[in-house]
């Protein structure tokens, strides 16, 4: 697989593509717990809801998350085909760290924190065990991402390097420059299996 060569946009290729990714709809056997979790984690608001479905947003989109009430559903195993996770990008490292600290005080903690290289990411599990990534973009342009791919160890480590959020936040508060704070360390390939998150309880 070649990295570092991001394709031209659909428009440049003479094709029509969606303007944006609009929303996610989840089926849940525990709608109240799910709604409370997304309201808390994303600081979202309910824009419509009844006992069949609830729709939430956190910006100017009419809804970003939909949750349908389906009592009796079972939670799929990690060996079931389907969506692995979905991600939400924050505007700054300050916002990501403040969100981590706010959620930590409420007893909501990420199960996996990893510097992917292009993103700094914290992964959470909602009450139905869906995996939700909260992240920031490390680079501010496609050109800088491409340059990172060209000089990085992505081909031998496409996953990233785990980090301790408490330690990283303290380094940030101590005044470490973002350039070094967010730079993905190189690790030996033998360390990669330990980088994967533990399975859900």
Backbone as CSV, one residue per row, in Angstrom:
resi,resn,N_x,N_y,N_z,CA_x,CA_y,CA_z,C_x,C_y,C_z
1,UNK,0.845,-1.196,0.000,0.000,0.000,0.000,0.877,1.242,0.000
2,UNK,0.591,2.129,-0.908,1.352,3.373,-0.986,0.710,4.412,-0.084
3,UNK,1.518,5.104,0.694,1.008,6.176,1.535,1.629,7.479,1.076
4,UNK,0.989,8.565,1.479,1.540,9.877,1.174,1.008,10.481,-0.106
5,UNK,0.198,9.743,-0.869,-0.382,10.296,-2.089,-1.895,10.331,-1.957
6,UNK,-2.398,11.402,-1.374,-3.839,11.541,-1.191,-4.485,11.813,-2.538
7,UNK,-5.541,11.060,-2.918,-6.165,11.277,-4.229,-6.729,12.679,-4.360
8,UNK,-6.869,13.119,-5.594,-7.531,14.391,-5.842,-8.965,14.299,-5.357
9,UNK,-9.563,15.455,-5.144,-10.954,15.454,-4.715,-11.840,14.891,-5.813
10,UNK,-13.052,14.477,-5.429,-13.999,13.949,-6.407,-14.272,14.972,-7.505
11,UNK,-14.377,16.229,-7.123,-14.636,17.275,-8.119,-13.509,17.355,-9.135
12,UNK,-12.253,17.253,-8.642,-11.110,17.292,-9.550,-11.058,16.066,-10.451
13,UNK,-11.638,14.962,-9.978,-11.688,13.751,-10.791,-12.919,13.738,-11.706
14,UNK,-13.708,14.799,-11.684,-14.896,14.874,-12.534,-16.055,14.051,-12.012
15,UNK,-16.079,13.833,-10.695,-17.150,13.041,-10.094,-17.914,13.890,-9.087
16,UNK,-19.098,13.420,-8.720,-19.903,14.107,-7.720,-19.879,13.278,-6.447
17,UNK,-19.495,13.902,-5.338,-19.421,13.218,-4.049,-20.287,13.969,-3.039
18,UNK,-20.623,13.324,-1.909,-21.400,14.033,-0.885,-20.672,15.283,-0.402
19,UNK,-21.452,16.261,0.018,-20.879,17.502,0.536,-20.361,17.341,1.961
20,UNK,-20.949,16.409,2.707,-20.532,16.206,4.097,-21.091,14.878,4.584
21,UNK,-20.549,14.414,5.695,-21.113,13.260,6.381,-22.108,13.814,7.386
22,UNK,-23.367,13.383,7.328,-24.425,14.075,8.062,-24.707,13.514,9.450
23,UNK,-24.944,12.209,9.564,-25.346,11.693,10.869,-25.150,10.190,10.960
24,UNK,-25.291,9.695,12.169,-25.224,8.271,12.489,-26.511,7.914,13.202
25,UNK,-27.094,6.775,12.886,-28.261,6.276,13.611,-27.897,4.926,14.224
26,UNK,-28.155,4.791,15.498,-27.834,3.588,16.253,-29.112,2.917,16.732
27,UNK,-29.127,1.597,16.709,-30.211,0.827,17.315,-29.792,0.470,18.736
28,UNK,-30.688,0.622,19.701,-30.296,0.359,21.080,-31.414,-0.299,21.872
29,UNK,-31.040,-1.264,22.744,-32.020,-1.834,23.664,-32.150,-1.015,24.950
30,UNK,-31.337,0.047,25.082,-31.351,0.871,26.304,-31.250,2.345,25.914
31,UNK,-32.314,2.839,25.349,-32.282,4.165,24.733,-31.996,5.269,25.750
32,UNK,-32.541,5.165,26.949,-32.327,6.243,27.921,-30.852,6.377,28.290
33,UNK,-30.193,5.244,28.541,-28.772,5.295,28.892,-27.951,5.825,27.729
34,UNK,-28.313,5.426,26.521,-27.573,5.884,25.334,-27.751,7.383,25.122
35,UNK,-28.970,7.869,25.250,-29.216,9.306,25.074,-28.447,10.099,26.119
36,UNK,-28.494,9.651,27.370,-27.767,10.358,28.427,-26.272,10.382,28.140
37,UNK,-25.728,9.273,27.648,-24.294,9.193,27.375,-23.894,10.174,26.282
38,UNK,-24.623,10.202,25.187,-24.257,11.102,24.092,-24.503,12.560,24.447
39,UNK,-25.525,12.824,25.220,-25.717,14.190,25.703,-24.518,14.622,26.544
40,UNK,-24.030,13.719,27.382,-22.905,14.038,28.263,-21.600,14.148,27.501
41,UNK,-21.287,13.138,26.708,-19.978,13.073,26.055,-19.829,14.158,24.999
42,UNK,-20.841,14.342,24.158,-20.750,15.317,23.070,-21.328,16.681,23.441
43,UNK,-21.818,16.813,24.667,-22.540,18.022,25.079,-23.626,18.339,24.061
44,UNK,-24.341,17.287,23.670,-25.386,17.398,22.656,-26.738,17.706,23.303
45,UNK,-27.678,18.111,22.474,-29.039,18.384,22.923,-30.017,17.541,22.125
46,UNK,-31.097,17.160,22.769,-32.157,16.435,22.077,-32.965,17.432,21.254
47,UNK,-33.069,17.183,19.958,-33.873,18.064,19.097,-35.244,17.470,18.831
48,UNK,-35.367,16.168,19.001,-36.669,15.508,18.905,-36.552,14.157,19.577
49,UNK,-37.599,13.747,20.256,-37.553,12.430,20.855,-38.912,11.927,21.296
50,UNK,-39.121,10.642,21.111,-40.267,9.948,21.683,-39.802,8.551,22.057
51,UNK,-40.705,7.635,22.328,-40.294,6.300,22.749,-39.792,5.453,21.592
52,UNK,-39.913,5.955,20.369,-39.415,5.206,19.208,-37.998,5.603,18.832
53,UNK,-37.708,6.906,18.926,-36.393,7.389,18.486,-36.094,8.740,19.109
54,UNK,-34.800,9.016,19.248,-34.333,10.303,19.755,-33.239,10.797,18.817
55,UNK,-33.281,12.083,18.507,-32.287,12.701,17.636,-31.583,13.814,18.402
56,UNK,-30.249,13.829,18.279,-29.441,14.800,19.011,-28.542,15.567,18.055
57,UNK,-28.241,16.807,18.439,-27.235,17.555,17.699,-26.356,18.337,18.665
58,UNK,-25.238,18.827,18.139,-24.321,19.656,18.924,-23.834,20.844,18.096
59,UNK,-24.405,21.023,16.895,-24.005,22.132,16.034,-25.219,22.563,15.218
60,UNK,-25.002,23.086,14.014,-26.124,23.599,13.238,-26.781,22.552,12.347
61,UNK,-26.335,21.301,12.424,-26.996,20.225,11.700,-28.277,19.838,12.439
62,UNK,-29.325,19.469,11.692,-30.587,19.157,12.374,-30.464,17.970,13.297
63,UNK,-29.615,16.975,12.960,-29.233,15.959,13.938,-27.933,15.294,13.495
64,UNK,-27.132,14.928,14.475,-25.878,14.230,14.225,-25.944,12.773,14.682
65,UNK,-26.719,12.533,15.742,-26.877,11.181,16.277,-28.368,10.874,16.353
66,UNK,-28.748,9.731,15.834,-30.090,9.212,16.031,-30.002,7.906,16.800
67,UNK,-30.906,7.704,17.740,-30.926,6.465,18.519,-32.343,5.921,18.483
68,UNK,-32.499,4.717,17.950,-33.817,4.104,17.878,-33.987,3.112,19.020
69,UNK,-35.175,3.083,19.570,-35.490,2.253,20.728,-35.909,0.865,20.263
70,UNK,-35.070,-0.135,20.534,-35.350,-1.498,20.108,-35.057,-2.463,21.263
71,UNK,-35.962,-2.546,22.234,-35.750,-3.438,23.384,-35.520,-4.882,22.935
72,UNK,-34.649,-5.554,23.665,-34.408,-6.956,23.377,-33.239,-7.234,22.461
73,UNK,-32.661,-6.193,21.858,-31.491,-6.426,21.009,-30.308,-6.897,21.845
74,UNK,-29.467,-7.715,21.257,-28.229,-8.116,21.921,-27.075,-7.291,21.378
75,UNK,-26.063,-7.101,22.191,-24.878,-6.356,21.769,-24.016,-7.279,20.915
76,UNK,-23.632,-6.866,19.688,-22.819,-7.742,18.837,-21.421,-7.937,19.413
77,UNK,-20.827,-9.070,19.100,-19.466,-9.326,19.547,-18.492,-8.607,18.615
78,UNK,-17.232,-8.532,19.043,-16.216,-7.889,18.211,-15.905,-8.719,16.970
79,UNK,-16.394,-9.949,16.913,-16.172,-10.793,15.749,-17.324,-10.696,14.750
80,UNK,-18.263,-9.774,14.993,-19.379,-9.565,14.083,-19.012,-8.485,13.073
81,UNK,-19.290,-8.728,11.790,-19.024,-7.705,10.772,-19.887,-6.484,11.031
82,UNK,-19.348,-5.320,10.749,-20.104,-4.088,10.950,-19.175,-2.920,11.191
83,UNK,-19.733,-1.857,11.687,-18.955,-0.646,11.948,-17.995,-0.867,13.108
84,UNK,-16.739,-0.457,12.932,-15.757,-0.582,14.011,-15.884,0.570,14.999
85,UNK,-15.863,1.791,14.494,-16.003,2.955,15.367,-16.360,4.172,14.522
86,UNK,-16.748,5.250,15.192,-16.923,6.527,14.506,-16.255,7.605,15.343
87,UNK,-15.858,8.694,14.671,-14.976,9.675,15.304,-15.552,11.081,15.224
88,UNK,-15.212,11.868,16.251,-15.579,13.276,16.316,-14.308,14.084,16.528
89,UNK,-14.102,15.108,15.706,-12.887,15.920,15.753,-13.137,17.212,16.517
90,UNK,-12.254,17.515,17.439,-12.321,18.762,18.199,-11.437,19.816,17.543
91,UNK,-11.731,21.069,17.858,-11.056,22.174,17.191,-9.635,22.392,17.678
92,UNK,-9.324,21.955,18.886,-7.996,22.225,19.443,-7.652,21.185,20.492
93,UNK,-6.375,21.127,20.829,-5.927,20.230,21.886,-6.532,20.651,23.220
94,UNK,-6.754,21.958,23.408,-7.390,22.433,24.642,-8.787,21.843,24.789
95,UNK,-9.543,21.827,23.691,-10.904,21.285,23.745,-10.887,19.784,24.022
96,UNK,-9.968,19.063,23.383,-9.891,17.618,23.607,-9.504,17.318,25.053
97,UNK,-8.508,18.008,25.569,-8.061,17.757,26.937,-9.127,18.171,27.951
98,UNK,-9.801,19.302,27.704,-10.867,19.740,28.612,-12.012,18.733,28.619
99,UNK,-12.313,18.157,27.458,-13.366,17.143,27.381,-12.964,15.899,28.139
100,UNK,-11.722,15.467,27.981,-11.227,14.312,28.737,-11.393,14.542,30.235
101,UNK,-10.985,15.713,30.712,-11.048,15.988,32.149,-12.484,16.089,32.641
102,UNK,-13.338,16.712,31.845,-14.762,16.802,32.221,-15.381,15.421,32.338
103,UNK,-15.118,14.559,31.356,-15.688,13.216,31.373,-15.069,12.354,32.479
104,UNK,-13.786,12.519,32.717,-13.119,11.772,33.786,-13.793,12.029,35.125
105,UNK,-14.140,13.297,35.387,-14.784,13.632,36.653,-16.169,13.020,36.764
106,UNK,-16.763,12.652,35.641,-18.076,12.016,35.633,-17.962,10.494,35.580
107,UNK,-16.732,9.989,35.649,-16.516,8.546,35.634,-16.493,7.934,34.249
108,UNK,-16.397,8.768,33.204,-16.338,8.279,31.827,-14.896,8.406,31.351
109,UNK,-14.258,7.271,31.140,-12.842,7.273,30.780,-12.612,6.560,29.453
110,UNK,-11.638,7.004,28.690,-11.305,6.286,27.454,-10.665,4.946,27.769
111,UNK,-10.925,3.958,26.925,-10.285,2.659,27.111,-8.996,2.556,26.310
112,UNK,-8.778,3.511,25.407,-7.590,3.456,24.547,-7.243,4.865,24.118
113,UNK,-6.030,5.317,24.395,-5.542,6.627,23.972,-4.325,6.392,23.101
114,UNK,-4.379,6.881,21.870,-3.305,6.554,20.934,-3.001,7.735,20.016
115,UNK,-1.722,7.943,19.793,-1.269,8.922,18.818,-1.127,8.181,17.489
116,UNK,-2.098,8.382,16.595,-2.049,7.711,15.300,-1.006,8.337,14.376
117,UNK,-0.598,9.549,14.665,0.289,10.300,13.774,-0.470,11.485,13.220
118,UNK,-1.406,11.253,12.297,-2.242,12.355,11.796,-3.250,12.852,12.827
119,UNK,-3.626,11.986,13.797,-4.558,12.401,14.841,-4.041,11.958,16.204
120,UNK,-4.466,12.697,17.222,-4.309,12.290,18.612,-5.696,11.887,19.069
121,UNK,-5.864,10.636,19.493,-7.202,10.073,19.630,-7.423,9.402,20.978
122,UNK,-8.652,9.573,21.480,-9.096,8.893,22.696,-10.364,8.122,22.345
123,UNK,-10.359,6.828,22.646,-11.484,5.958,22.295,-12.303,5.618,23.537
124,UNK,-13.609,5.761,23.399,-14.553,5.471,24.470,-15.536,4.398,23.993
125,UNK,-16.223,3.757,24.945,-17.312,2.846,24.610,-18.602,3.393,25.199
126,UNK,-19.631,3.492,24.363,-20.932,3.932,24.864,-21.609,2.765,25.591
127,UNK,-22.782,2.961,26.178,-23.420,1.882,26.943,-23.688,0.611,26.144
128,UNK,-23.811,0.716,24.823,-24.013,-0.465,23.979,-22.702,-1.020,23.437
129,UNK,-21.578,-0.484,23.911,-20.241,-0.929,23.523,-19.836,-0.487,22.123
130,UNK,-20.543,0.484,21.538,-20.052,1.100,20.307,-18.790,1.878,20.641
131,UNK,-17.819,1.844,19.744,-16.555,2.529,19.966,-16.616,3.934,19.363
132,UNK,-16.323,4.935,20.193,-16.440,6.337,19.807,-15.089,7.008,19.996
133,UNK,-14.560,7.552,18.924,-13.247,8.201,18.956,-13.427,9.715,19.069
134,UNK,-12.774,10.305,20.056,-12.672,11.757,20.171,-11.240,12.120,19.825
135,UNK,-11.051,13.064,18.899,-9.709,13.283,18.364,-9.474,14.748,18.023
136,UNK,-8.206,15.044,17.770,-7.827,16.284,17.105,-6.961,15.925,15.910
137,UNK,-6.990,16.766,14.896,-6.063,16.641,13.777,-4.731,17.246,14.199
138,UNK,-3.649,16.502,13.993,-2.322,16.991,14.366,-1.812,18.000,13.349
139,UNK,-2.153,17.803,12.081,-1.653,18.677,11.017,-2.790,19.535,10.459
140,UNK,-2.422,20.697,9.953,-3.436,21.637,9.498,-3.609,21.658,7.984
141,UNK,-2.983,20.723,7.281,-3.139,20.687,5.823,-2.818,19.293,5.303
142,UNK,-3.364,18.982,4.126,-3.064,17.719,3.462,-1.570,17.623,3.148
143,UNK,-0.965,18.733,2.780,0.458,18.732,2.446,1.312,18.294,3.638
144,UNK,0.961,18.771,4.821,1.726,18.393,6.012,1.483,16.928,6.377
145,UNK,0.259,16.446,6.170,-0.016,15.021,6.407,0.812,14.170,5.444
146,UNK,0.830,14.555,4.159,1.607,13.814,3.168,3.083,13.780,3.537
147,UNK,3.597,14.924,3.998,5.006,14.983,4.389,5.271,14.061,5.568
148,UNK,4.336,13.998,6.508,4.493,13.105,7.650,4.521,11.644,7.190
149,UNK,3.592,11.263,6.311,3.568,9.893,5.813,4.898,9.521,5.149
150,UNK,5.469,10.458,4.394,6.701,10.169,3.666,7.876,9.895,4.608
151,UNK,7.928,10.547,5.756,9.083,10.392,6.646,8.794,9.530,7.863
152,UNK,7.554,9.055,8.020,7.179,8.342,9.233,7.446,6.842,9.110
153,UNK,7.162,6.127,10.196,7.255,4.668,10.192,5.871,4.044,10.015
154,UNK,4.994,4.718,9.269,3.615,4.257,9.115,3.540,2.861,8.494
155,UNK,4.423,2.557,7.563,4.343,1.255,6.898,4.624,0.113,7.865
156,UNK,5.462,0.321,8.851,5.735,-0.732,9.835,4.847,-0.595,11.070
157,UNK,4.275,0.584,11.277,3.382,0.804,12.416,2.198,1.660,11.963
158,UNK,1.208,1.062,11.299,0.053,1.833,10.833,-0.925,2.170,11.953
159,UNK,-0.704,1.606,13.136,-1.642,1.789,14.242,-1.374,3.056,15.046
160,UNK,-0.147,3.202,15.518,0.181,4.358,16.341,0.839,3.955,17.639
161,UNK,0.918,4.909,18.562,1.600,4.704,19.835,0.687,5.163,20.965
162,UNK,0.470,4.268,21.927,-0.384,4.596,23.060,0.228,5.722,23.890
163,UNK,-0.653,6.498,24.540,-0.172,7.538,25.442,-1.044,7.571,26.694
164,UNK,-0.473,8.111,27.747,-1.173,8.313,29.011,-1.736,9.733,28.993
165,UNK,-3.058,9.901,28.979,-3.604,11.255,28.868,-3.218,12.162,30.028
166,UNK,-3.131,11.611,31.235,-2.752,12.443,32.379,-1.341,12.984,32.202
167,UNK,-0.441,12.114,31.766,0.953,12.527,31.567,1.068,13.532,30.432
168,UNK,0.318,13.302,29.340,0.398,14.207,28.198,-0.184,15.573,28.540
169,UNK,-1.281,15.597,29.262,-1.886,16.868,29.668,-0.952,17.632,30.590
170,UNK,-0.278,16.927,31.498,0.662,17.609,32.390,1.817,18.211,31.604
171,UNK,2.318,17.487,30.620,3.384,18.046,29.779,2.907,19.305,29.065
172,UNK,1.664,19.282,28.601,1.090,20.457,27.926,0.975,21.629,28.886
173,UNK,0.499,21.357,30.100,0.346,22.422,31.096,1.697,22.966,31.550
174,UNK,2.717,22.125,31.447,4.071,22.570,31.811,4.721,23.400,30.709
175,UNK,4.023,23.543,29.579,4.506,24.437,28.536,5.223,23.787,27.377
176,UNK,5.170,22.453,27.273,5.830,21.799,26.147,5.181,22.226,24.832
177,UNK,5.990,22.459,23.824,5.496,22.891,22.514,4.653,21.791,21.868
178,UNK,3.592,22.193,21.159,2.729,21.217,20.501,3.493,20.362,19.502
179,UNK,4.504,20.939,18.872,5.264,20.202,17.862,5.870,18.926,18.436
180,UNK,6.411,19.018,19.643,6.994,17.821,20.265,5.938,17.032,21.033
181,UNK,4.959,17.711,21.613,3.915,17.035,22.386,3.116,16.066,21.512
182,UNK,2.829,16.478,20.281,1.975,15.684,19.403,2.759,14.816,18.428
183,UNK,4.074,14.925,18.433,4.885,14.120,17.519,4.800,12.650,17.926
184,UNK,4.478,11.786,16.963,4.329,10.367,17.280,5.693,9.713,17.457
185,UNK,5.940,9.110,18.620,7.230,8.433,18.808,7.353,7.215,17.901
186,UNK,8.572,6.847,17.600,8.820,5.594,16.896,9.004,4.495,17.940
187,UNK,8.396,3.337,17.683,8.536,2.218,18.596,8.980,0.987,17.826
188,UNK,9.556,0.038,18.538,9.965,-1.213,17.917,8.730,-2.005,17.509
189,UNK,8.815,-2.677,16.383,7.674,-3.430,15.872,7.191,-4.484,16.875
190,UNK,8.092,-4.991,17.705,7.715,-6.007,18.688,6.757,-5.460,19.738
191,UNK,6.662,-4.120,19.873,5.782,-3.512,20.846,4.353,-3.358,20.329
192,UNK,4.125,-3.603,19.035,2.828,-3.311,18.445,1.659,-4.081,19.055
193,UNK,1.764,-5.394,19.333,0.595,-6.075,19.901,0.080,-5.427,21.170
194,UNK,0.963,-4.882,21.989,0.540,-4.248,23.238,-0.197,-2.938,22.987
195,UNK,-0.155,-2.443,21.750,-0.815,-1.181,21.446,-2.324,-1.355,21.251
196,UNK,-2.763,-2.586,21.025,-4.187,-2.800,20.791,-4.954,-2.687,22.100
197,UNK,-6.194,-2.195,22.037,-6.978,-2.062,23.264,-7.422,-3.413,23.787
198,UNK,-7.704,-3.464,25.093,-8.253,-4.670,25.674,-9.668,-4.883,25.152
199,UNK,-10.113,-6.138,25.047,-11.489,-6.381,24.612,-12.482,-5.857,25.636
200,UNK,-13.724,-5.601,25.222,-14.723,-5.079,26.169,-15.018,-6.098,27.273
201,UNK,-15.417,-5.595,28.423,-15.739,-6.479,29.543,-17.013,-7.252,29.258
